[in-house]
Amino acid sequence: MEQTDKIIEMLNTISERLNHLEQIINSKQSPWRDIKGTAEYLNISTRTIRRLVSAGTIPFVRRETISGKAKLFFHRKQLNLWMFTGSSKSN
């Protein structure tokens, strides 16, 4: 019975992730994300995002806002490339 429960749990997790990917694919949102949006997209904490930025392992762009404050942005295609290849360099 334990093995059956584990399989059901795994299938539920896969289903949730597929639903999440389907929402992303069907959305017509901007491909650019801020730190919070990137954390949600990758399903990790904003703290982890900041650590990855500090280490230079995740692709990002730093832009100044109107107030002169720097803000980080992440492009969905570059994030996908990074997730699947581990590369932080754009082609």
C-alpha positions in Angstrom: 0.0 0.0 0.0 2.9 2.4 0.7 4.2 2.0 -2.8 0.8 2.8 -4.3 0.5 6.0 -2.1 4.0 7.1 -3.3 3.0 6.5 -6.9 -0.2 8.5 -6.5 1.7 11.3 -4.8 4.2 11.4 -7.7 1.5 11.4 -10.3 -0.2 14.3 -8.4 3.0 16.2 -8.4 3.6 15.6 -12.1 0.0 16.7 -12.8 0.5 20.0 -10.8 3.7 20.7 -12.7 2.1 20.1 -16.0 -0.7 22.4 -15.2 1.8 25.0 -14.2 3.7 24.7 -17.4 0.4 24.8 -19.4 -0.5 28.1 -17.7 2.9 29.5 -18.6 2.7 28.4 -22.2 -0.9 29.7 -22.6 -0.2 33.0 -20.9 0.5 36.1 -23.0 2.5 37.8 -20.3 5.7 39.6 -20.8 8.7 37.2 -21.0 10.5 39.4 -18.4 10.2 38.6 -14.7 11.4 40.4 -11.6 12.9 38.5 -8.7 9.6 37.6 -7.2 8.2 36.4 -10.5 11.3 34.5 -11.2 11.2 32.8 -7.8 7.6 31.8 -8.5 8.4 30.6 -12.1 11.3 28.4 -10.8 9.5 27.4 -7.7 12.4 28.5 -5.4 12.8 31.3 -2.8 13.7 34.9 -3.6 16.7 34.4 -1.3 17.9 31.6 -3.6 17.5 33.9 -6.6 19.6 36.5 -4.9 22.3 33.9 -4.1 22.3 32.7 -7.7 22.7 36.3 -8.9 25.5 37.0 -6.5 27.3 33.8 -7.7 26.7 34.8 -11.3 25.1 31.5 -12.1 21.7 32.7 -13.3 21.2 34.9 -16.3 19.8 38.4 -15.5 19.8 42.0 -16.6 20.2 44.9 -14.2 18.3 48.1 -15.1 17.8 51.4 -13.4 14.3 52.4 -12.6 13.0 56.0 -12.9 13.9 56.6 -9.3 17.5 55.6 -10.1 17.3 52.4 -8.1 18.7 49.3 -9.8 16.3 46.4 -10.4 17.0 42.9 -11.7 15.1 41.3 -14.5 15.1 37.7 -15.9 14.0 36.6 -19.3 11.9 33.5 -19.5 13.8 32.0 -22.5 17.1 32.5 -20.8 15.8 31.0 -17.6 14.6 27.9 -19.5 18.0 27.6 -21.2 19.7 27.9 -17.9 17.4 25.3 -16.3 18.0 22.7 -19.0 21.6 23.3 -19.7 23.0 25.0 -16.7 24.4 27.8 -18.8 24.1 31.4 -17.7 25.4 32.8 -21.0 23.0 33.8 -23.8 23.5 32.5 -27.3 
